[in-house]
Amino acid sequence: MRYLLKLFILIGIVASSVNVIAQNAIAVPLNLKATYDKGTRTADGKPGRQYWQNKANYSISINFDPSSRMITGTEDITYFNESPDSLKEILFKLYPNLYKKGAPRLMNIQAQDLTDGMKIEQMTINNEDQNTARLRIDATNMSVGLRQKPLPPKQQLVFSIKFSYQLNKTSHIRTGQVDDGSFFIAYFFPRIAVYDDIDGWNRNPYIGTQEFYNDFCNFKFNVTVPKDYLVWATGDLTNCSEVLNEKFCSRIKQAETNDAIINIIDSTDLVNGNITAANAINTWKFEAGNVTDVAMGISNHYTWQSSSLVVDKSTGRRTRVDAVFNTSHKDYFKVADDARKTVEAMSFRFPKWPYPYHHETVFDGLDQMEYPMMVNDNPVEDRAESIELTDHEIFHTMFPFYMGINETKYGWMDEGWATIGEWLISPMIDSTLVDEYGMSGVNNTSGKEIDLPVTTLTTQLDGTAMFINSYPKPALGYLYVKDLLGDDLFYKGLHNYFRNWSGKHPMPFDFFNSMNTGSGKNLNWFWKRWFFDGGVADLAIGKLNGKQLIIENKGDKPLPVDLTITFADGSTEKIHRSVSVWEKSNRTISLNIASGKAIKKIILGSTYVPDVNKKDNVWELK
């Protein structure tokens, strides 16, 4: 989610530490060290021989009434216990209970959106009726006890659940009504929480700030809505001919094989009507395999643009990219092209990995939030912001969805990547852009009490501290490693991480160790100093002795050195050194200026190098 600074409220914060491999050793929290001892994870970054993760198959059917905003649904869940433990309870997440009266939350909700929460009307376990009055529901957590019949390792349970709740009309926090006739619906079904090798059950409540941690599951879900309402969702639409008239299905098929942007539904179609099947209600059917979540957008007046592109040249596989929007939002007429260029850039330029899903839909909503194969983005007037928002949210496809990050604890493992993705891809879409998202925040907070180690648990953060630690600071760390290693070694490391952990749940050390192993470089000195240690971003120009220039590091943080040198004849030269210059030295380095010309002025710094005191970044001939 591309947070705006003004949304945050400051609260107390607590630091945490993490571990990388032996050299420049960093203290290992006991619960994380235990994963090595159990053999579920390894010090070279690979999953261990004993690694496991649980999974489920969901079959969901919901009815949505746009006039009342009521969602009623049923689901069958087949849950597979792949762990070595007998489970005495199954923990569910009821995310709509963020809006429940009395629920703890760190987001503002208007009184008219407060509800009695999600109602669990019926539940069976292996066809045995359960007393729903005895369910232990604590805000967004629901515990189902199994003490009489624990679920043994390598066994499965089947839950059947009937549920309902009212979708919020305002107080749009990643989900809710968008306008009269449009809705974005997410987190709409009871789901089984993650049970993993680190914490057991994920008991962290959803309070609106920290984001999500879900298992990789298979979904079949049906959405029943009135005539004239269209549904876009995670997964593949499997019954197009039953819900759309044939010419629109034909246009979708055309888009799936066409590089050009095609109007699936334009303004004329909306005026003429006759888009959906003529039934009073239509049931849209979707399937999505091995994803962490499903979400949907619904509207009776949105236009729909679509195209596709080859994302894997070795197989010819294509991804379809859609933009669905209100025509009054003029920025959205360029979103389909921006989204397509983002998918192309991700596949071939950064991170140079074939886009993993069949399609991506950017939905004109009221938030800035990502979901598997979906984006819920508010309209914006500024062209640059529209590009940056689009590519940021789509980049989340890789983190946390392809890589099953625990965002609730480790927000920096996904938001930091979306931020560097935004920084690098935005200029690929528009070469005039210099995306400085988050940089002013780093400059303003570096070295202050609010400036905590990047690896501080996200559950202990909020407000500005959460923003800085989740977005720009880790993004700078990734950017500096890319510069230090060079593209060849950087992608060897990053792609090693992908191969090790796609479809799984990596923790911080799995990333650090995968990068070390894949690149063949022990980067622990940098991981330690940028992600774990304190310090201040503060470089300065020291003495100039002839052609020898001293650069001082006053704040201990390893930063790139960028110099712009102006000579007496008016010509200029740029000198760049990666953070590697600080591997052996914490305080000063000496650079040789090779040109024989007389030097008039030297400026230290560049866009992605924070510095709390830029007054000592200029040398000028007196």
C-alpha positions in Angstrom: 0.0 0.0 0.0 1.4 3.4 -1.0 0.7 5.3 2.2 0.6 9.1 2.4 2.4 10.5 5.4 -0.6 12.6 6.5 -2.5 9.4 7.3 -0.4 8.3 10.2 -0.7 8.8 13.9 2.4 8.4 16.1 2.4 5.8 18.9 5.1 4.1 20.9 7.7 1.9 19.2 9.9 -1.0 20.1 13.1 -2.2 18.4 13.9 -5.8 17.4 16.9 -7.5 16.0 17.4 -10.2 13.4 20.3 -12.4 12.2 22.4 -13.1 9.2 25.1 -15.6 8.7 28.3 -15.9 10.7 30.6 -13.0 9.6 29.6 -9.7 11.2 27.3 -11.8 13.3 24.0 -10.3 14.4 22.2 -11.5 17.5 19.5 -14.1 16.6 16.1 -13.9 18.3 15.4 -17.3 19.8 12.2 -17.9 18.0 14.0 -17.4 14.6 17.1 -19.3 15.6 14.8 -22.2 16.4 13.9 -22.6 12.7 17.5 -23.5 12.0 17.6 -25.9 14.9 14.4 -27.6 13.6 15.7 -27.8 10.1 12.8 -25.7 8.6 15.2 -23.0 7.3 18.9 -22.9 6.6 21.8 -20.4 6.8 22.3 -20.4 3.0 18.8 -19.0 2.5 17.1 -22.2 1.3 14.1 -23.8 2.9 15.3 -26.6 5.1 14.5 -30.2 4.6 11.9 -30.0 7.3 10.2 -26.9 5.9 6.4 -27.1 5.7 3.5 -24.8 5.3 -0.2 -25.4 5.6 -2.7 -24.8 2.9 -6.5 -24.9 2.1 -8.9 -25.2 -0.8 -11.8 -22.7 -0.6 -15.1 -22.9 -2.4 -17.0 -19.7 -1.7 -20.3 -18.4 -2.9 -21.5 -14.9 -2.0 -24.5 -12.8 -2.8 -24.0 -9.0 -2.9 -27.0 -6.6 -2.7 -25.7 -3.2 -3.9 -28.7 -1.3 -2.4 -28.2 -2.6 1.2 -24.5 -3.5 0.8 -25.2 -6.8 2.5 -22.9 -9.7 1.8 -24.2 -13.2 2.5 -22.1 -16.2 1.8 -21.2 -19.8 2.2 -17.9 -21.5 2.0 -16.4 -24.9 2.2 -12.8 -25.1 3.3 -10.6 -28.1 3.1 -7.7 -27.4 5.4 -4.5 -29.4 5.2 -2.2 -29.7 8.3 1.3 -30.1 6.8 2.9 -29.2 10.1 4.4 -31.8 12.5 2.0 -30.6 15.3 -1.4 -31.8 16.3 -3.6 -28.7 16.2 -5.9 -28.2 19.2 -7.6 -25.2 17.7 -8.0 -23.6 14.3 -7.7 -19.8 14.2 -9.7 -17.8 11.7 -9.3 -14.2 10.6 -12.5 -12.2 10.3 -11.1 -9.1 8.7 -14.5 -7.3 8.3 -14.5 -7.0 12.1 -12.2 -4.0 11.8 -15.6 -2.3 11.6 -17.1 -4.0 14.6 -18.2 -1.9 17.5 -15.6 -2.0 20.2 -12.9 -3.6 18.1 -9.4 -2.2 18.6 -8.2 -0.2 15.6 -5.7 2.5 14.6 -7.8 3.9 11.8 -10.7 6.3 11.9 -14.1 4.8 11.2 -17.2 6.9 11.0 -20.2 6.0 13.3 -22.4 5.0 10.4 -19.9 2.3 9.4 -19.7 0.6 12.8 -21.5 -2.7 12.7 -22.0 -5.8 14.8 -19.3 -7.5 12.8 -19.3 -10.6 10.7 -22.0 -13.0 11.7 -21.2 -16.7 11.7 -24.6 -18.2 11.2 -23.8 -21.8 10.7 -20.6 -24.0 10.9 -19.9 -27.7 10.5 -16.6 -29.5 10.9 -16.4 -32.7 8.9 -20.2 -32.5 8.6 -20.7 -32.2 12.4 -22.8 -29.2 13.5 -21.0 -26.7 15.7 -22.6 -24.4 18.3 -21.8 -21.0 16.9 -22.6 -19.4 20.2 -19.6 -21.0 21.7 -17.1 -19.6 19.1 -14.5 -17.4 20.7 -14.5 -14.2 18.6 -12.1 -11.5 19.7 -12.4 -8.7 17.1 -10.7 -10.0 14.0 -9.6 -13.3 15.5 -11.9 -16.3 15.8 -10.8 -19.5 17.6 -12.4 -22.9 16.9 -11.5 -25.4 19.6 -10.5 -28.9 18.6 -9.4 -30.2 22.0 -11.7 -33.2 21.9 -10.5 -34.1 18.4 -7.1 -32.4 17.5 -6.1 -32.3 13.9 -3.1 -34.6 13.6 -0.1 -33.9 11.3 -0.7 -34.7 7.6 -4.5 -34.8 8.1 -7.3 -32.5 6.9 -10.5 -31.0 8.1 -13.5 -29.7 6.1 -15.3 -26.6 7.4 -18.7 -25.5 6.0 -19.6 -21.9 7.1 -22.5 -19.6 6.5 -21.7 -15.9 7.1 -22.9 -12.4 6.5 -21.9 -8.7 7.1 -22.6 -5.3 5.8 -20.0 -3.6 3.6 -19.0 -0.1 4.8 -20.3 2.8 2.8 -17.7 5.4 3.9 -14.6 4.9 6.1 -13.0 3.2 3.1 -10.1 1.2 4.5 -9.0 -0.9 1.5 -12.5 -2.1 0.9 -16.0 -0.6 0.7 -18.4 1.4 -1.4 -16.7 3.6 -4.0 -19.7 5.5 -5.4 -23.4 4.9 -6.3 -23.0 1.7 -8.2 -19.4 0.8 -7.6 -17.8 -1.2 -4.8 -14.4 -2.8 -4.0 -14.8 -5.8 -1.8 -11.9 -7.4 -0.1 -11.3 -9.6 3.0 -14.9 -10.7 2.7 -14.8 -14.3 3.9 -13.7 -16.1 7.1 -10.2 -17.5 6.4 -8.0 -19.7 8.3 -5.0 -17.9 9.7 -1.4 -18.8 9.0 0.1 -21.5 11.3 3.9 -21.4 10.6 7.2 -22.7 11.9 8.1 -19.3 13.6 5.1 -18.2 15.7 2.6 -21.0 15.3 -0.8 -19.3 14.8 -0.7 -15.7 13.6 -2.5 -14.1 16.5 -1.7 -10.5 15.5 -5.1 -8.7 15.3 -5.9 -6.6 12.2 -6.1 -3.0 13.4 -6.0 -1.2 10.1 -2.4 -0.2 9.9 -0.3 -3.3 9.6 -1.2 -5.3 6.6 -1.7 -9.0 6.0 -0.2 -12.5 6.2 -2.1 -15.3 4.5 -1.4 -18.8 3.3 -1.2 -19.9 -0.3 -4.5 -21.6 -1.1 -6.7 -22.6 -4.0 -10.0 -20.7 -4.6 -13.2 -21.2 -6.5 -15.6 -18.5 -5.8 -19.0 -17.4 -7.2 -20.3 -13.8 -6.9 -24.0 -13.2 -7.5 -25.0 -9.6 -8.3 -28.0 -7.9 -10.0 -28.3 -7.5 -13.8 -26.0 -4.8 -15.3 -23.4 -5.2 -12.6 -20.0 -6.4 -13.7 -17.4 -8.1 -11.5 -13.6 -8.1 -11.9 -11.7 -10.3 -9.5 -8.6 -12.2 -8.6 -8.4 -15.3 -10.8 -9.8 -16.4 -14.1 -13.5 -15.8 -15.1 -14.7 -19.3 -16.1 -18.2 -18.5 -17.3 -18.0 -15.4 -19.4 -20.7 -16.5 -21.8 -23.1 -16.9 -18.9 -22.7 -13.4 -17.6 -21.7 -11.2 -20.5 -23.1 -10.9 -24.0 -21.0 -12.5 -26.6 -19.4 -9.5 -28.2 -17.8 -8.5 -24.9 -16.5 -12.0 -24.4 -15.0 -11.8 -27.9 -13.3 -8.5 -27.0 -11.8 -10.0 -23.9 -10.4 -12.9 -26.0 -9.1 -10.4 -28.5 -7.3 -8.4 -25.7 -5.7 -11.6 -24.4 -3.7 -12.0 -27.7 -3.3 -8.3 -28.6 -0.6 -5.8 -27.7 -2.9 -2.8 -28.5 -5.3 -1.4 -25.9 -8.9 -2.5 -26.6 -12.1 -1.0 -25.3 -13.9 -4.0 -23.8 -16.7 -1.6 -22.6 -16.7 2.1 -23.7 -19.1 5.0 -23.0 -21.3 4.1 -26.0 -21.7 0.5 -24.6 -22.8 2.0 -21.3 -25.4 4.2 -22.9 -26.7 1.3 -25.1 -26.8 -1.2 -22.2 -27.3 -4.8 -22.9 -23.8 -5.7 -21.6 -24.6 -8.4 -19.0 -26.9 -11.4 -19.5 -30.6 -10.4 -19.2 -31.3 -12.4 -16.0 -32.4 -10.6 -12.9 -29.3 -11.7 -11.2 -26.0 -13.2 -12.6 -23.5 -15.4 -11.0 -19.9 -14.7 -11.9 -17.5 -17.6 -11.4 -13.8 -17.3 -10.8 -10.9 -19.7 -10.0 -7.4 -18.8 -8.7 -4.8 -21.3 -7.7 -1.9 -20.9 -5.3 -2.7 -17.4 -4.2 -2.8 -15.8 -0.8 -6.1 -13.9 -1.2 -9.0 -13.0 -3.5 -10.7 -9.6 -4.0 -13.2 -8.1 -6.4 -14.4 -4.9 -7.9 -18.1 -4.4 -8.8 -19.7 -1.6 -10.9 -22.7 -0.9 -13.1 -21.1 2.1 -14.9 -17.4 1.6 -15.3 -15.6 1.5 -18.7 -13.1 -1.3 -19.3 -9.8 -1.1 -21.2 -7.6 -4.1 -21.8 -4.5 -5.4 -23.6 -1.9 -8.1 -23.1 1.8 -8.7 -23.6 4.3 -11.5 -23.6 5.9 -11.7 -20.1 8.0 -14.8 -20.7 9.8 -15.0 -24.1 10.9 -18.5 -23.5 7.3 -19.8 -23.5 5.4 -17.0 -25.1 3.1 -16.7 -22.1 1.0 -13.5 -22.0 -0.5 -11.4 -19.2 -3.7 -9.4 -19.7 -3.7 -6.0 -18.1 -7.0 -4.2 -17.4 -8.1 -0.7 -16.3 -11.7 -0.3 -15.2 -12.9 3.1 -14.2 -15.3 6.0 -14.1 -14.9 8.2 -17.2 -15.1 11.3 -15.1 -11.6 10.4 -13.8 -9.4 11.6 -16.7 -6.2 10.2 -15.3 -7.5 6.7 -15.7 -7.6 6.9 -19.5 -3.8 6.4 -19.3 -3.7 3.9 -16.6 -4.1 0.8 -18.8 -1.0 1.9 -20.8 1.0 2.7 -17.6 0.0 -0.7 -16.1 1.0 -2.5 -19.2 4.4 -0.8 -19.2 4.8 -1.7 -15.6 4.2 -5.4 -16.2 6.6 -5.2 -19.1 9.3 -3.5 -17.1 8.9 -5.9 -14.2 9.3 -8.9 -16.6 12.3 -7.7 -18.5 14.0 -4.8 -16.7 13.4 -4.9 -12.9 13.3 -7.3 -11.3 13.7 -9.2 -14.6 11.3 -12.0 -13.7 8.3 -13.1 -15.8 5.1 -11.7 -14.4 3.6 -14.6 -12.6 -0.1 -14.3 -13.1 -2.6 -14.4 -16.0 -3.9 -10.9 -15.5 -3.8 -7.7 -13.5 -6.7 -5.3 -13.0 -6.4 -1.7 -11.9 -9.8 -0.8 -10.4 -10.8 2.9 -9.9 -11.4 2.9 -6.1 -10.8 4.9 -3.0 -7.5 3.6 -1.7 -4.0 2.7 -2.7 -3.9 -1.0 -2.1 -2.8 -4.2 -3.7 -4.3 -7.7 -3.9 -3.4 -10.7 -6.0 -4.1 -9.8 -9.6 -5.9 -6.6 -8.5 -5.2 -3.0 -7.5 -7.6 -0.6 -5.8 -6.3 2.9 -6.7 -8.0 6.2 -6.1 -8.0 8.7 -9.0 -5.4 11.5 -8.9 -5.0 14.6 -10.9 -1.2 14.7 -11.1 0.2 12.8 -14.0 3.4 11.8 -12.2 1.5 10.6 -9.1 -0.8 8.5 -11.3 2.2 6.7 -12.9 4.0 6.3 -9.5 0.8 5.0 -7.8 0.1 2.5 -10.6 3.5 1.0 -10.8 4.0 0.9 -7.0 0.8 -1.1 -6.4 1.3 -3.5 -9.3 4.9 -4.1 -8.2 3.4 -5.6 -5.0 2.6 -8.6 -7.2 6.0 -9.9 -6.4 6.1 -8.8 -2.8 4.0 -9.9 -0.9 2.0 -12.2 -3.2 4.5 -14.2 -5.3 6.8 -14.2 -2.2 4.4 -14.9 0.7 5.8 -12.2 3.0 4.5 -11.8 6.6 3.6 -8.1 6.1 2.1 -7.9 9.5 5.6 -8.3 11.1 7.9 -7.4 8.2 6.4 -4.6 6.3 9.8 -3.6 5.0 10.1 -6.9 3.1 7.3 -5.9 0.8 6.8 -2.1 0.9 10.5 -1.4 0.5 10.5 -3.4 -2.7 7.4 -1.6 -4.0 9.2 1.7 -3.3 12.3 0.8 -5.2 10.1 -0.6 -8.0 8.3 2.8 -8.1 11.6 4.7 -8.1 13.1 2.7 -11.0 10.0 1.9 -13.2 8.4 5.4 -13.1 11.2 6.9 -15.2 11.0 4.0 -17.6 7.3 5.0 -18.3 8.1 8.8 -18.4 11.8 9.7 -18.7 11.2 13.1 -17.3 10.2 11.8 -13.9 12.5 11.8 -10.8 10.5 9.9 -8.2 11.6 11.1 -4.7 8.8 9.3 -2.8 9.7 9.1 0.9 13.1 10.8 0.6 12.1 13.9 2.5 11.0 11.7 5.3 14.4 10.0 5.6 16.2 13.3 5.5 13.9 14.8 8.2 14.1 11.8 10.6 17.6 10.3 10.2 19.3 10.0 13.6 16.3 11.1 15.6 14.5 9.1 18.3 11.9 8.1 15.7 14.6 6.6 13.4 14.6 2.9 14.4 16.4 0.0 12.8 14.6 -1.1 9.6 14.2 -4.6 11.1 12.0 -3.3 13.9 8.8 -5.3 13.9 6.0 -3.5 12.0 3.7 -4.6 14.8 5.6 -2.2 17.1 5.4 0.8 14.7 2.9 3.3 13.5 2.8 6.8 12.0 5.9 8.3 10.5 8.2 5.6 12.0 6.2 2.9 10.3 6.3 4.8 7.0 10.0 5.5 7.0 11.0 1.9 8.1 8.6 0.2 5.7 9.1 2.3 2.5 12.1 4.5 1.8 14.7 3.2 4.2 14.6 -0.5 3.1 14.2 0.7 -0.6 17.5 2.6 -0.2 19.1 -0.5 1.2 18.0 -2.6 -1.8 19.1 0.2 -4.2 22.5 0.4 -2.6 23.0 -3.4 -2.8 22.0 -3.3 -6.5 24.7 -0.6 -7.1 27.3 -2.3 -5.0 27.0 -5.7 -6.7 26.2 -4.5 -10.2 23.3 -5.9 -12.1 24.7 -9.3 -12.9 25.4 -10.3 -9.3 22.4 -8.5 -8.0 20.0 -10.4 -10.1 21.8 -13.7 -9.4 21.1 -13.0 -5.7 17.6 -11.7 -6.1 16.6 -14.5 -8.5 18.1 -17.0 -6.0 15.7 -15.6 -3.4 12.8 -16.0 -5.9 13.6 -19.6 -6.6 14.1 -20.4 -2.9 10.9 -18.7 -1.6 8.3 -18.1 -4.2 5.0 -19.6 -3.0 6.4 -19.8 0.5 6.9 -17.7 3.6 10.3 -16.1 3.8 11.6 -14.4 6.9 14.2 -11.6 6.9 17.2 -14.0 7.1 15.9 -16.0 4.2 16.3 -12.9 2.1 19.7 -11.8 3.4 21.1 -15.3 3.1 19.6 -16.0 -0.3 21.2 -12.8 -1.6 24.6 -13.7 -0.1 24.5 -17.2 -1.5 23.1 -16.3 -4.9 25.5 -13.4 -5.5 28.5 -15.1 -4.1 29.2 -12.1 -1.9 29.0 -11.9 1.9 27.1 -8.7 2.4 26.6 -9.1 6.1 28.6 -5.9 6.8 26.1 -3.9 4.8 23.0 -5.7 6.1 24.1 -5.1 9.6 24.9 -1.4 9.2 21.9 -0.5 7.1 19.1 -2.8 8.3 20.0 -3.4 12.0 22.3 -0.7 13.4 21.5 2.9 14.2 23.4 5.9 12.8 22.8 9.1 10.8 22.8 9.8 7.1 25.5 12.5 7.1 28.3 12.7 4.6 30.5 15.8 4.2 33.3 17.2 2.0 36.5 17.3 4.0 39.8 18.7 2.8 40.9 19.0 -0.9 44.7 18.4 -1.1 45.6 19.0 -4.7 43.6 16.3 -6.5 42.9 14.2 -3.3 39.5 14.8 -1.9 38.5 13.6 1.6 34.9 12.5 2.2 33.8 12.3 5.8 31.1 10.0 7.1 29.9 11.8 10.2 27.0 9.5 10.9 28.2 5.9 10.3 25.5 4.9 7.8 27.1 3.5 4.6 26.0 5.8 1.8 27.0 6.1 -1.9 29.3 9.0 -2.8 28.1 11.2 -5.7 30.2 14.2 -6.6 29.5 16.8 -9.2 32.7 18.7 -10.0 32.7 22.0 -11.9 36.0 23.1 -13.4 37.3 26.6 -14.0 36.5 26.4 -17.7 32.9 25.6 -17.0 33.0 21.9 -17.8 31.7 19.3 -15.3 32.5 15.8 -14.2 30.5 13.3 -12.1 32.2 10.8 -9.8 30.2 7.9 -8.2 31.3 5.4 -5.7 29.0 2.7 -4.3 28.6 2.0 -0.5 31.5 -0.6 -0.9 33.9 2.3 -0.1 32.7 2.1 3.5 33.2 -1.6 4.1 36.6 -1.2 5.7 36.2 2.4 6.9 33.5 4.0 9.0 34.8 7.6 8.9 36.8 8.8 5.9 37.8 7.9 2.4 40.1 9.6 -0.1 39.1 10.0 -3.7 41.4 11.0 -6.6 40.1 13.6 -9.1 41.9 12.5 -12.2 41.3 15.6 -14.4 44.2 18.1 -14.6 41.8 21.0 -14.8 41.5 23.6 -12.1 38.6 22.9 -9.8 36.1 25.6 -9.1 33.3 23.9 -7.2 32.4 20.4 -5.8 28.9 19.3 -4.7 28.3 16.1 -2.8 25.0 14.3 -3.0 22.2 13.0 -5.3 18.5 12.1 -5.2 18.7 8.8 -3.4 21.4 9.8 -0.9 19.9 11.2 2.3 21.9 13.7 4.3 20.8 15.6 7.4 23.2 18.4 6.9 23.8 19.5 3.4 25.6 22.7 4.4 28.9 20.8 4.4 28.3 19.1 1.1 29.8 22.0 -1.0 33.4 23.0 -1.6 34.0 26.2 -3.5 37.2 27.9 -4.5 37.6 31.0 -2.5 
